[in-house]
Amino acid sequence: MNWFRDHLPRDQLALDASVLINLLGCGVANDVFGSLGGPCMVEEKVLGEISRHPVVGLCHVEALRSLKAMGFIEQTRMDADEYTHFLTLIQTPLGKRLDAGESATFAVARSRQFAMVIDENKARKYVACHAPQVKIVSSLKLFISATVRLGRDISFLQTTLNAARHHARMAIPRDEESLFADVIAARCVAD
């Protein structure tokens, strides 16, 4: 299980909307955020993309307000240069452009030297190609790292991933499918 280690860079993390939804849906968001060692940056357009809580019966507005109050997420707004970069990203021809939340997260992460937590394959490929200095992390690696930092075991990781996949439909990036398979295989061994 050489994958069962901390995968997170030391940089501050910038979260995309799908990642924030995965965190809301994982069932232990406070524990995961608490393990990260500082606030995660969320651009205001990303927050605007979240229209409901992934767990039925819970309120996303209250959950996000609570995460902000505890210092786990820091809402930010693009400055003028970041906004100019954002506009070029969303005006790229259809089929090649990132969505608004991904574009806002990328513009801020690139400018402020944050690491991006993003799962969407096209966005990950775009960032790697156009800004290789920006570190990219997935929800999967964030959950593995949080489990390690919390000193928890594989069953905690599996429960967390199952909840995120069930409630938030967490995606696994193509280049991490074998890592996810290793996580599943480890669960089978542990059972």
Helices and strands as residue ranges (DSSP letters): E 13-15, H 17-25, H 29-35, E 40-43, H 44-49, H 60-69, E 73-76, H 80-90, H 100-112, E 115-117, H 121-130, E 136-137, H 139-149, H 154-168, G 174-176, H 177-190
